[in-house]
Amino acid sequence: MAATKIHSIKTTLNLAVDYITNARKTEEQKYVFGCNCSPEFASLEFDQTRRKFEFNGKNLAYHLIQSFAPGETTPEQAHEIGKKLCEKLLGNEYEYVLATHCDKDHIHNHIIINSVNCLTGKSFSREHDQKPFPAWKAIRQISDELCRENGLSVIKIPDKGKGKSYYEWEQNKAGNSWKAKLRENIDDCIMTAASFEDFLWKMQEKGYRIKRGKYISFQAKGQERFTRSKTLGWYYQEEQLRTRIERRIELRLRQEQREVQAPYQLTQRSKSFIEIEGKVAENEGLKRWAMLQNMKNASALINELAEQGIDSREQLQNRMVDLFDSQLDITRAIKKCERDISEKQLALRKIKTYLGSKPIYAEYRSAKNKEKFFREHEDELLLHDAAKAEVKPLLNANGNLPSTANLKRELAELEEEKAALMKSYGSIKAEISEVKKQQKQIEQLNNASFRDKNQAL
C-alpha cells in the first residue's frame, strides 16, 4: 500500500532538495533521479525556468510524498513506482527530482516538482490543482493503480484532506521495522554461513542478541523485545534456516564444480481437492462423487510431481528453499545492476549539465565588461562552476571526460542485463507460486477422507 500527500514550497527550495537527496537516506544517492534537470543543480534550474516564463507566483515548487507500508516493497520497486507516478501525472513536461528514502522501514518517495511546466510555461496549479480536480486526488488514484499493478495492497480509508502518510493514519504497525531489517540481515548471513553456529556468530557480529529455546529469537540494538524468527514467516523458521544454510553450502559446492540445476518446468495444474464436510458429507451421493473426484485429482498430482522428479514432501520442501534462495540471488544481481545504472546516469547528467553550461562561460570569458555580464548571468555562471566541480572526479588519466556516447552505450547494455534479470525474477516467482500450490494440494490430500488409501506422499 502507499499513502500520498502534497504541499507547496514557498521558500528555501534549495534546502528541500538537499534534504530529499541526502546520501545517507538514499544509499549514497543511488535512489535519486532528475527529470529535465540535474538533482545537484535542481533549485538553480527550477529558478531559470520560472524566470524564462516570467512566472511570478508564490509557489516555487511542490513536494509530493508517497509512503509505502513497512516490508511490502523494496527501494528499487518503490523508486520505479515513483517514476511511473510522475510520468502519468506530469507527462515528462515538468522538472522534478525524485528521491527514495530507505533509511527507515517505511520506504517512501520524495518528489519535488517545479511550479512551472518547462515546455509551456503554464503553472502546476493551473494544470493539475484546480478545485474540481485537486492534485492530491489525482495523485492518490494514480498511486493506487500502480500499487495494484505491482501486487501491492491499497489503503482503504476515506479521503481526508490532502492525504496522509502511512504513520499518520495507521500507527499500530510499529515493530515491523525491526522485522524487515531482521529478515534482511538473516538473508545476508545465510549467504556466507558455513554452519548454523557460524550463522548465529555472523548475526551477533551485526549487533543482534540471540536467545535459544523452543524458538530462536533475535534482538537488535535499541529494540525492547526479542523477535522470534518464526514470526517472520515460514522461510525464517529455525528448521528452514538450518535447511537454507545446508542448501546454500551445497549450492556453493555445485557452483565450484560448475554444476547447474535443471530449471523447474511448469506443468498444467491439477485441480484442488474437495472438502468432504457439511452438505457434501451428509449426502451419500455427493460424498461418493467428491471422493471419486479427489482420487482422480490425487492421481493427477502424483503423476505431475513424478514428472518433476519429486516423490516426497522433503524433496518438494527442498525445491521451495532452492527457489527462495535463487530469488535472493537474482534480487542481489538486480540491485548491483541498478547501482551501476544509477552511477552511469549520474555521471551522464553531470557531464550534460557541464557541457550545456560551457557556452555561457565562454561568453563571460570574452565579455569586455565581466562584472556587468556576471550580474546579468549570475545563476548560469554559478551553475557552470558547480557543474565543473561535479565532473572533476570523472576525469580520466588524460584529463578528459568520459564520452557521452560510450556512457549511453554502457547504460543500454546495463538496461538489457537488468531486463534479463527481471525476466528471470518473474520466472522464479511463478515457480514459487506453483510449488506453493502443490504443497497446498498435498496438504489437502493428506486431510482428505480417503488418505488411508493414498499414502504415496
C-alpha positions as CSV (number, residue, x, y, z in Angstrom):
1,M,0.0,0.0,0.0
2,A,1.1,3.6,-0.4
3,A,-0.3,6.8,1.1
4,T,0.3,10.1,-0.6
5,K,0.3,13.8,0.3
6,I,1.5,17.0,-1.5
7,H,2.2,20.6,-0.3
8,S,3.7,23.7,-1.9
9,I,7.2,25.1,-1.2
10,K,7.3,28.8,-0.9
11,T,10.9,29.4,0.4
12,T,14.2,27.6,0.8
13,L,13.7,25.3,-2.2
14,N,17.5,24.5,-2.2
15,L,17.3,23.2,1.4
16,A,14.3,21.0,0.5
17,V,16.2,19.5,-2.5
18,D,19.3,18.9,-0.3
19,Y,17.2,17.2,2.3
20,I,15.5,14.7,-0.1
21,T,18.7,13.9,-1.9
22,N,20.7,13.3,1.3
23,A,23.2,10.5,0.6
24,R,22.5,8.7,4.0
25,K,18.8,8.5,3.2
26,T,19.2,7.3,-0.4
27,E,22.0,4.8,-0.2
28,E,24.6,7.3,-1.4
29,Q,22.2,8.8,-3.8
30,K,21.6,5.5,-5.6
31,Y,17.9,6.2,-5.5
32,V,17.9,9.8,-6.8
33,F,16.6,10.7,-10.2
34,G,16.1,14.0,-12.0
35,C,13.7,14.6,-14.9
36,N,14.6,17.5,-17.2
37,C,17.1,18.7,-14.6
38,S,20.2,17.5,-12.6
39,P,19.4,16.8,-9.0
40,E,22.6,18.5,-7.9
41,F,21.5,21.8,-9.5
42,A,17.7,21.5,-9.4
43,S,17.0,24.6,-7.4
44,L,19.0,26.7,-9.9
45,E,17.5,25.1,-12.9
46,F,14.0,25.5,-11.5
47,D,14.7,29.2,-11.0
48,Q,15.9,29.5,-14.6
49,T,12.7,28.0,-15.9
50,R,10.5,30.3,-13.8
51,R,12.4,33.3,-15.0
52,K,12.3,32.2,-18.6
53,F,8.5,32.2,-18.5
54,E,8.3,35.2,-16.2
55,F,6.5,33.3,-13.5
56,N,5.6,35.5,-10.5
57,G,3.6,33.0,-8.4
58,K,4.4,32.5,-4.7
59,N,4.9,28.7,-5.0
60,L,8.4,27.8,-6.0
61,A,7.7,24.1,-6.2
62,Y,5.5,21.3,-4.9
63,H,6.6,18.5,-2.6
64,L,4.9,15.1,-3.1
65,I,5.4,12.3,-0.7
66,Q,4.5,8.7,-1.4
67,S,4.8,6.3,1.6
68,F,4.7,2.5,1.5
69,A,3.8,0.1,4.2
70,P,6.7,-1.4,6.1
71,G,8.1,-4.6,4.5
72,E,5.8,-4.5,1.5
73,T,8.2,-3.2,-1.2
74,T,11.9,-2.8,-2.0
75,P,13.7,0.5,-2.6
76,E,14.1,-0.4,-6.3
77,Q,10.4,-1.1,-6.7
78,A,9.4,2.0,-4.8
79,H,11.7,4.1,-6.9
80,E,10.3,2.7,-10.2
81,I,6.7,3.3,-8.9
82,G,7.7,6.9,-8.1
83,K,9.0,7.4,-11.7
84,K,5.8,5.9,-13.2
85,L,3.7,8.1,-10.9
86,C,5.4,11.2,-12.2
87,E,5.2,10.0,-15.8
88,K,1.4,9.5,-15.5
89,L,0.9,12.8,-13.7
90,L,3.3,15.1,-15.4
91,G,4.0,13.5,-18.8
92,N,7.7,14.5,-18.6
93,E,6.7,18.1,-19.1
94,Y,8.0,19.3,-15.7
95,E,11.3,19.4,-14.0
96,Y,11.3,17.3,-10.9
97,V,13.7,15.4,-8.5
98,L,12.7,12.0,-7.2
99,A,14.4,10.6,-4.1
100,T,13.6,7.3,-2.5
101,H,14.4,7.2,1.2
102,C,15.2,3.8,2.6
103,D,16.9,4.7,5.9
104,K,13.7,3.8,7.7
105,D,11.4,0.7,7.5
106,H,8.6,2.6,5.8
107,I,10.2,3.2,2.4
108,H,9.0,6.4,0.9
109,N,9.4,8.7,-2.2
110,H,10.0,12.4,-2.0
111,I,9.3,14.2,-5.3
112,I,9.9,18.0,-5.7
113,I,8.2,19.4,-8.8
114,N,8.9,22.8,-10.3
115,S,5.8,25.0,-10.2
116,V,6.1,25.7,-13.9
117,N,5.8,23.4,-17.0
118,C,9.2,23.6,-18.6
119,L,7.7,23.3,-22.1
120,T,4.6,25.5,-22.0
121,G,5.3,27.8,-19.0
122,K,1.8,27.0,-17.5
123,S,1.7,26.7,-13.7
124,F,1.3,23.4,-11.9
125,S,-1.7,24.7,-10.0
126,R,-3.4,25.7,-13.3
127,E,-2.8,22.3,-15.0
128,H,-3.0,19.9,-12.1
129,D,-4.5,21.5,-9.0
130,Q,-7.9,23.0,-9.9
131,K,-10.6,22.9,-7.3
132,P,-12.8,20.5,-9.2
133,F,-9.8,18.2,-9.8
134,P,-7.3,18.6,-6.9
135,A,-3.8,17.3,-7.3
136,W,-3.9,15.2,-4.2
137,K,-6.9,13.2,-5.5
138,A,-5.3,12.5,-8.9
139,I,-2.0,11.5,-7.2
140,R,-3.8,9.1,-4.9
141,Q,-5.7,7.5,-7.8
142,I,-2.6,7.0,-9.9
143,S,-0.6,5.7,-6.9
144,D,-3.3,3.2,-6.1
145,E,-3.4,2.0,-9.7
146,L,0.4,1.5,-9.7
147,C,0.2,-0.4,-6.4
148,R,-2.4,-2.8,-7.8
149,E,-0.3,-3.3,-10.9
150,N,2.7,-4.2,-8.8
151,G,0.9,-6.5,-6.5
152,L,0.8,-4.1,-3.5
153,S,-2.1,-3.6,-1.3
154,V,-4.2,-0.4,-1.5
155,I,-5.2,1.8,1.5
156,K,-8.9,1.6,2.1
157,I,-9.7,4.6,4.2
158,P,-11.9,7.7,3.5
159,D,-10.3,10.6,1.8
160,K,-9.2,13.1,4.3
161,G,-7.9,16.5,3.2
162,K,-4.8,16.1,1.0
163,G,-4.0,12.6,2.1
164,K,-1.9,11.3,5.0
165,S,1.3,9.4,5.3
166,Y,1.4,5.8,6.5
167,Y,2.2,6.7,10.1
168,E,-0.4,9.4,10.2
169,W,-3.3,7.0,9.5
170,E,-2.1,3.7,11.0
171,Q,0.5,3.6,13.7
172,N,-0.3,0.1,15.0
173,K,2.2,-1.4,12.6
174,A,5.0,-0.3,14.8
175,G,7.5,-3.1,15.2
176,N,7.6,-4.2,11.6
177,S,10.7,-2.1,11.1
178,W,12.7,-4.4,13.3
179,K,11.3,-7.4,11.4
180,A,12.1,-6.1,7.9
181,K,15.7,-5.3,9.0
182,L,15.9,-8.7,10.7
183,R,14.9,-10.5,7.5
184,E,17.4,-8.7,5.5
185,N,20.2,-9.4,8.0
186,I,19.3,-13.1,8.2
187,D,19.3,-13.4,4.4
188,D,22.8,-11.7,4.3
189,C,24.3,-14.0,6.9
190,I,22.9,-17.2,5.4
191,M,24.6,-16.4,2.1
192,T,28.1,-17.0,3.5
193,A,27.4,-19.1,6.7
194,A,29.5,-22.3,6.9
195,S,27.1,-23.8,9.5
196,F,24.2,-22.8,11.7
197,E,26.5,-21.8,14.5
198,D,28.5,-19.7,12.1
199,F,25.3,-18.1,11.0
200,L,24.5,-17.2,14.7
201,W,28.0,-15.8,15.1
202,K,27.5,-13.6,12.0
203,M,24.2,-12.3,13.4
204,Q,26.0,-11.4,16.6
205,E,28.6,-9.5,14.6
206,K,25.7,-7.5,13.2
207,G,24.8,-6.4,16.7
208,Y,22.0,-8.9,17.5
209,R,21.4,-10.6,20.8
210,I,20.3,-14.2,20.4
211,K,18.0,-16.2,22.7
212,R,17.9,-20.0,22.2
213,G,15.0,-22.1,23.4
214,K,11.9,-23.7,21.9
215,Y,12.0,-20.8,19.3
216,I,15.1,-18.9,18.3
217,S,14.8,-15.1,18.9
218,F,16.8,-12.1,17.9
219,Q,17.0,-8.6,19.5
220,A,18.6,-5.7,17.7
221,K,20.4,-2.9,19.5
222,G,17.8,-0.4,20.7
223,Q,14.9,-2.9,20.4
224,E,12.9,-3.5,23.5
225,R,11.9,-7.1,23.0
226,F,13.2,-10.2,21.2
227,T,11.6,-11.2,17.9
228,R,11.0,-14.9,17.3
229,S,12.3,-15.8,13.8
230,K,9.1,-17.9,13.2
231,T,7.1,-14.7,13.3
232,L,8.9,-13.5,10.1
233,G,7.2,-16.2,8.1
234,W,7.8,-19.9,7.1
235,Y,11.0,-19.1,5.3
236,Y,12.5,-17.9,8.6
237,Q,11.5,-20.7,11.0
238,E,14.6,-22.3,12.7
239,E,14.1,-25.6,10.7
240,Q,14.1,-23.6,7.5
241,L,17.1,-21.5,8.5
242,R,19.1,-24.7,9.0
243,T,17.8,-26.1,5.7
244,R,18.6,-22.9,3.9
245,I,22.2,-22.9,5.2
246,E,22.8,-26.5,4.2
247,R,21.3,-25.9,0.8
248,R,23.4,-22.8,0.3
249,I,26.6,-24.7,1.2
250,E,25.6,-27.4,-1.3
251,L,24.9,-24.7,-3.9
252,R,28.3,-23.1,-3.4
253,L,29.9,-26.5,-3.9
254,R,27.9,-27.1,-7.1
255,Q,28.9,-23.7,-8.4
256,E,32.5,-24.5,-7.7
257,Q,32.1,-27.8,-9.6
258,R,30.2,-25.9,-12.4
259,E,27.0,-28.0,-11.8
260,V,23.8,-26.3,-12.9
261,Q,20.4,-27.4,-11.6
262,A,17.8,-28.1,-14.2
263,P,15.2,-25.5,-14.3
264,Y,11.8,-26.2,-12.9
265,Q,9.3,-26.9,-15.6
266,L,5.8,-25.5,-15.2
267,T,3.1,-28.1,-16.0
268,Q,-0.7,-28.0,-16.3
269,R,-2.1,-27.7,-12.8
270,S,-4.2,-30.4,-11.3
271,K,-7.4,-29.4,-9.6
272,S,-7.8,-28.7,-5.9
273,F,-9.4,-31.3,-3.6
274,I,-13.0,-31.1,-2.5
275,E,-13.6,-30.8,1.3
276,I,-15.9,-33.6,2.4
277,E,-17.8,-31.9,5.1
278,G,-21.2,-30.2,5.7
279,K,-23.8,-30.9,3.0
280,V,-21.2,-33.0,0.9
281,A,-20.6,-35.3,3.9
282,E,-24.3,-35.6,4.7
283,N,-25.4,-36.6,1.2
284,E,-24.1,-40.1,0.2
285,G,-24.4,-39.3,-3.5
286,L,-22.4,-36.1,-3.2
287,K,-19.9,-37.8,-0.9
288,R,-19.2,-40.7,-3.3
289,W,-18.8,-38.1,-6.2
290,A,-16.4,-36.0,-4.1
291,M,-14.3,-39.0,-3.1
292,L,-14.1,-40.1,-6.8
293,Q,-13.0,-36.6,-7.9
294,N,-10.5,-36.4,-5.1
295,M,-9.0,-39.8,-6.1
296,K,-8.7,-38.6,-9.7
297,N,-7.0,-35.3,-8.5
298,A,-4.7,-37.3,-6.2
299,S,-3.6,-39.4,-9.1
300,A,-3.0,-36.4,-11.4
301,L,-1.0,-34.7,-8.6
302,I,1.2,-37.7,-8.0
303,N,1.9,-38.0,-11.8
304,E,2.6,-34.3,-12.0
305,L,5.2,-34.4,-9.2
306,A,6.7,-37.6,-10.6
307,E,7.3,-35.8,-13.9
308,Q,9.4,-33.3,-12.0
309,G,11.4,-36.0,-10.2
310,I,9.7,-35.3,-6.9
311,D,8.4,-38.3,-4.9
312,S,8.4,-36.9,-1.3
313,R,7.4,-33.9,0.7
314,E,11.0,-33.4,1.7
315,Q,12.1,-33.0,-2.0
316,L,9.3,-30.5,-2.6
317,Q,10.3,-28.6,0.6
318,N,13.9,-28.5,-0.6
319,R,12.7,-27.3,-4.0
320,M,10.9,-24.4,-2.3
321,V,14.1,-23.5,-0.4
322,D,16.1,-23.5,-3.6
323,L,13.7,-21.3,-5.3
324,F,13.7,-18.7,-2.5
325,D,17.5,-18.7,-2.4
326,S,17.6,-18.3,-6.2
327,Q,15.1,-15.4,-5.8
328,L,17.5,-13.8,-3.3
329,D,20.5,-14.2,-5.7
330,I,18.6,-12.6,-8.6
331,T,17.5,-9.8,-6.3
332,R,21.1,-9.1,-5.4
333,A,22.2,-9.1,-9.0
334,I,19.4,-6.7,-9.9
335,K,20.5,-4.4,-7.1
336,K,24.1,-4.4,-8.3
337,C,22.9,-3.7,-11.9
338,E,20.7,-0.8,-10.7
339,R,23.6,0.6,-8.7
340,D,25.7,0.6,-11.9
341,I,22.9,2.1,-13.9
342,S,22.5,4.8,-11.3
343,E,26.2,5.6,-11.3
344,K,26.3,5.9,-15.1
345,Q,23.1,8.0,-15.2
346,L,24.5,10.3,-12.6
347,A,27.8,10.7,-14.5
348,L,25.9,11.4,-17.7
349,R,23.7,14.0,-16.1
350,K,26.7,15.8,-14.6
351,I,28.5,15.8,-17.9
352,K,25.5,17.1,-19.8
353,T,24.9,19.9,-17.3
354,Y,28.6,20.9,-17.5
355,L,28.7,20.8,-21.3
356,G,25.4,22.8,-21.5
357,S,26.8,25.5,-19.3
358,K,30.1,25.9,-21.1
359,P,28.8,28.4,-23.8
360,I,27.7,31.0,-21.2
361,Y,31.1,30.7,-19.5
362,A,32.8,31.2,-22.8
363,E,30.7,34.3,-23.4
364,Y,31.7,35.5,-19.9
365,R,35.4,34.9,-20.6
366,S,35.2,37.0,-23.8
367,A,33.0,39.8,-22.4
368,K,34.5,43.2,-22.2
369,N,32.6,44.2,-19.0
370,K,32.9,40.9,-17.0
371,E,31.3,42.4,-13.9
372,K,28.2,43.5,-15.7
373,F,27.9,40.2,-17.6
374,F,28.3,38.3,-14.3
375,R,25.4,40.3,-12.7
376,E,23.2,39.6,-15.7
377,H,24.0,35.9,-15.8
378,E,24.9,35.0,-12.2
379,D,22.7,31.9,-12.0
380,E,24.1,30.4,-15.2
381,L,27.7,31.1,-14.2
382,L,27.2,29.7,-10.7
383,L,25.7,26.6,-12.3
384,H,28.7,26.2,-14.5
385,D,31.1,26.5,-11.5
386,A,29.1,23.9,-9.6
387,A,28.9,21.6,-12.6
388,K,32.7,21.9,-13.2
389,A,33.4,20.8,-9.7
390,E,31.0,17.9,-10.0
391,V,32.6,16.5,-13.2
392,K,36.2,16.9,-11.9
393,P,36.2,13.4,-10.3
394,L,35.1,11.9,-13.6
395,L,38.2,12.9,-15.5
396,N,40.4,10.1,-16.7
397,A,44.2,9.8,-16.6
398,N,44.5,12.1,-19.6
399,G,42.3,14.8,-18.1
400,N,39.4,14.1,-20.4
401,L,35.7,13.4,-19.5
402,P,34.1,10.1,-20.5
403,S,32.4,10.1,-23.8
404,T,28.7,10.6,-23.5
405,A,28.2,8.1,-26.4
406,N,30.1,5.5,-24.5
407,L,28.2,6.1,-21.3
408,K,24.9,5.8,-23.3
409,R,26.1,2.5,-24.8
410,E,27.1,1.2,-21.4
411,L,23.7,2.2,-20.0
412,A,21.9,0.4,-22.8
413,E,23.9,-2.8,-22.0
414,L,23.1,-2.5,-18.3
415,E,19.4,-2.0,-19.1
416,E,19.4,-5.1,-21.2
417,E,21.1,-7.0,-18.4
418,K,18.5,-5.7,-15.9
419,A,15.7,-6.7,-18.2
420,A,17.0,-10.3,-18.4
421,L,17.4,-10.4,-14.7
422,M,13.8,-9.1,-14.2
423,K,12.6,-11.8,-16.6
424,S,14.4,-14.5,-14.5
425,Y,12.9,-13.0,-11.3
426,G,9.4,-13.3,-12.8
427,S,10.0,-16.9,-13.7
428,I,11.3,-17.7,-10.3
429,K,8.3,-16.0,-8.7
430,A,5.9,-18.1,-10.9
431,E,7.7,-21.3,-9.9
432,I,7.4,-20.4,-6.3
433,S,3.7,-19.9,-6.8
434,E,3.4,-23.3,-8.5
435,V,5.3,-25.1,-5.7
436,K,3.1,-23.4,-3.1
437,K,0.0,-24.8,-4.9
438,Q,1.5,-28.2,-4.9
439,Q,2.2,-28.1,-1.2
440,K,-1.3,-26.9,-0.5
441,Q,-2.7,-29.8,-2.6
442,I,-0.6,-32.3,-0.8
443,E,-2.0,-31.0,2.5
444,Q,-5.5,-31.3,1.1
445,L,-4.6,-34.8,0.0
446,N,-3.5,-35.8,3.5
447,N,-6.6,-34.3,5.0
448,A,-9.0,-36.0,2.6
449,S,-11.2,-38.7,3.9
450,F,-9.5,-41.3,1.7
451,R,-6.0,-40.6,2.9
452,D,-5.5,-44.1,4.3
453,K,-5.8,-45.5,0.8
454,N,-3.4,-43.0,-0.7
455,Q,0.0,-42.9,1.1
456,A,2.1,-42.1,-1.9
457,L,3.3,-38.8,-0.5
